[in-house]
Amino acid sequence: MKMTDELTFKQPFLDKIDAALNDAVSITFDGCHKIYIALDAKTHDGFVRYDYDMIPVEDKTDAIDLLLQWWNVSCGLRFINAVSNDDTFHGLIEQFEYDKEQENTDENSN
């Protein structure tokens, strides 16, 4: 359950996303909960074949900002995967993982 919009990703997720963006070609969002980082041209082309709108990664800060915007409007099934070789998925934030971490933090602060 999303409580508020985040200003940036929390750790260790931000480091995972930042590292993936070092090799990223493009990013995309399905408009609901699937967020992908394409790590090579083959993967980028695969997403294009499935009619995803691809955003080139030209600046990591801009890409992180856009990923965060998408994250904040995603439904509760949200996740971010880096994808290589058109079929190898690397879970950067698995479904429910981010929100579970937030719930654990909230419980520990009470």
Secondary structure, DSSP 8 states (H G I E B T S, - for coil): ---S--SS--TTHHHHHHHHHTS-SEEEE-SSSEEEEE-SHHHHHHHHHTT---EE-S-HHHHHHHHHHHHHHS-TT-EEEEEETTTEEEEEE-TTHHHHHHHHHHHHH-
